[in-house]
Structures are given as structure tokens and as C-alpha cells.
């Protein structure tokens, strides 16, 4: 079986859609609810590095705590952003998915399709009604 891990927040629609697309490929991933089980510094840094994106992309900038901590101030370093995410896991953007084909911050949720080893096994419609996969398992 293919090993896939999703860093998941079940209260987030994007995260729920991503998890559902992973399952639609026939794989039951390891689900890490990162708000209940936060990562350590080494894991968080490695995950962000593996996405190939800047650290700021891994931060939920629309959270009130982001502004309260003045993380939008000039000169805030990546290390300070990481510290804030470790102290306040709600600041971690989600979902992050790890598969044998790569690691992605899956926003929008369809980004997960680029790193799933197995094709979709059937139609898939997001919670908001947007059709992503047709009845033949092909991306729309």
C-alpha cells in the first residue's frame, strides 16, 4: 500500500476535500490532526522545505493571531514564523500532504491530484458543489 500522510484540520473544508480525494484514489492515508498533535520544529521545517514554497506560504495570514503577533511587520524572519506556528498551530496553513511523489500545501485541494500515485477511482465533487473528477475518474 502507498504511504500518504495528510496534516489535516477536520474543521477546514479544503482539508476535508483533500482527504476525500486521497480516499477517492483508493488509499487510506495517515491522518495527522496537527492541532491535536502538533509537529516538532524539525518536522515542520522539513515539511515546509519539502513543499518548495517560502515559509510565509505555510502561514495562515488571515488568522487574527497573525496580526496580533505582528508577523506581517517588515523584517520578520522565517525562524520567527516557524516559532509562531509551533506556539500557535492554528497558524499552519493546511492541508499539507506527503506522498512518494512529493509534498504539497494543497490549497486549492485539487493540488493533491498532482502528487497522488494512484488515479481517482470515480467522480468527485467538492463540498461547495464544484465538480473536480468526472465519472470516468478524469480531472475536469
ROZANU-418939 format. One record per residue (C-alpha): residue in three letters; x, y, z. Coordinates in pm, whole numbers, padded with zeros to 5 digits, always signed. Each point is the difference from the previous one (the first is absolute). Layout:
<rs>
ALAXYZ;...
</rs>
This chain:
<rs>
UNK+00000+00000+00000;UNK+00117+00351-00079;UNK+00094+00212+00299;UNK-00174+00337+00001;UNK-00018+00241+00291;UNK-00230+00298+00031;UNK+00043+00272+00262;UNK-00368+00064+00045;UNK-00246+00231+00171;UNK-00347-00159-00013;UNK-00162+00343+00045;UNK+00151+00121-00331;UNK-00196-00065-00321;UNK+00316+00002-00214;UNK+00156-00258+00229;UNK-00315-00218-00006;UNK-00015+00017-00381;UNK+00368-00093-00027;UNK-00044-00297+00233;UNK-00301-00115-00201;UNK+00200+00015-00327;UNK+00277-00208+00155;UNK-00258-00258+00104;UNK-00157+00018-00347;UNK+00333-00129-00135;UNK-00046-00316+00207;UNK+00247+00086+00276;UNK-00070+00049+00368;UNK+00262+00254+00108;UNK+00158+00057+00336;UNK-00199+00294+00133;UNK+00183+00231+00238;UNK-00230+00252+00162;UNK+00277+00251+00056;UNK-00205+00213+00242;UNK-00027-00303+00232;UNK+00348-00136-00075;UNK+00227+00290-00095;UNK+00324-00068-00184;UNK+00338+00070+00151;UNK+00228+00263-00153;UNK+00201-00246-00211;UNK-00312-00156-00151;UNK-00166+00334-00075;UNK+00316+00143-00158;UNK+00047-00317-00209;UNK-00364+00003-00117;UNK+00017+00362-00108;UNK+00334-00054-00175;UNK-00140-00304-00182;UNK-00285+00209-00144;UNK+00257+00223-00171;UNK-00200+00305+00103;UNK+00108+00293+00217;UNK-00074-00030+00372;UNK-00255+00283-00019;UNK-00217-00216-00230;UNK-00030-00253+00283;UNK-00145+00266+00231;UNK-00370+00078+00025;UNK+00031+00376-00031;UNK-00374+00057+00044;UNK-00001-00132+00358;UNK-00042+00277+00257;UNK+00304-00122+00192;UNK+00216+00068-00307;UNK-00073+00371+00028;UNK+00004+00001+00380;UNK+00353-00141-00004;UNK+00096+00258-00266;UNK+00125-00275-00229;UNK-00078+00227-00294;UNK+00259+00256+00118;UNK+00302+00068-00222;UNK+00300-00212+00088;UNK-00183-00296+00155;UNK+00224-00299-00063;UNK-00086-00354-00105;UNK+00120-00116+00343;UNK-00247+00236+00168;UNK-00281-00130-00221;UNK+00093-00359+00089;UNK+00009+00092+00371;UNK-00348+00151-00029;UNK-00137-00307-00181;UNK+00144-00228+00267;UNK-00148+00212+00277;UNK-00334+00050-00180;UNK-00063-00300-00234;UNK-00317+00171-00131;UNK+00245+00214-00202;UNK+00110-00302-00204;UNK-00157+00009-00343;UNK-00172-00323-00095;UNK-00016-00260-00120;UNK+00355-00114-00061;UNK+00017-00338-00174;UNK+00303-00227-00028;UNK+00008-00280-00261;UNK+00278-00192-00176;UNK-00038+00253-00285;UNK+00053+00311+00212;UNK-00125+00231+00270;UNK-00255+00274-00065;UNK-00194+00264+00180;UNK-00331-00094-00162;UNK-00170+00336-00040;UNK-00208-00035-00208;UNK-00077-00360+00087;UNK+00043-00117-00361;UNK+00377+00044+00038;UNK-00002-00340+00169;UNK-00079-00162-00336;UNK+00350+00093-00122;UNK+00167-00217+00264;UNK-00236-00296+00037;UNK+00161-00321-00126;UNK-00335-00161-00087;UNK-00272+00147-00224;UNK-00340+00104+00126;UNK-00239-00295+00008;UNK-00318+00190-00069;UNK-00171+00334-00017;UNK+00079+00261+00262;UNK-00183+00321+00083;UNK+00127+00243+00261;UNK-00217+00098+00294;UNK-00088+00328-00176;UNK-00137-00189-00302;UNK+00300+00049-00231;UNK+00057-00312-00212;UNK+00369-00093+00003;UNK-00003-00360-00133;UNK-00249-00135-00252;UNK-00164-00344+00003;UNK+00294-00146-00193;UNK+00242+00110+00271;UNK+00148+00280-00213;UNK+00077+00351+00115;UNK-00256+00253-00124;
</rs>
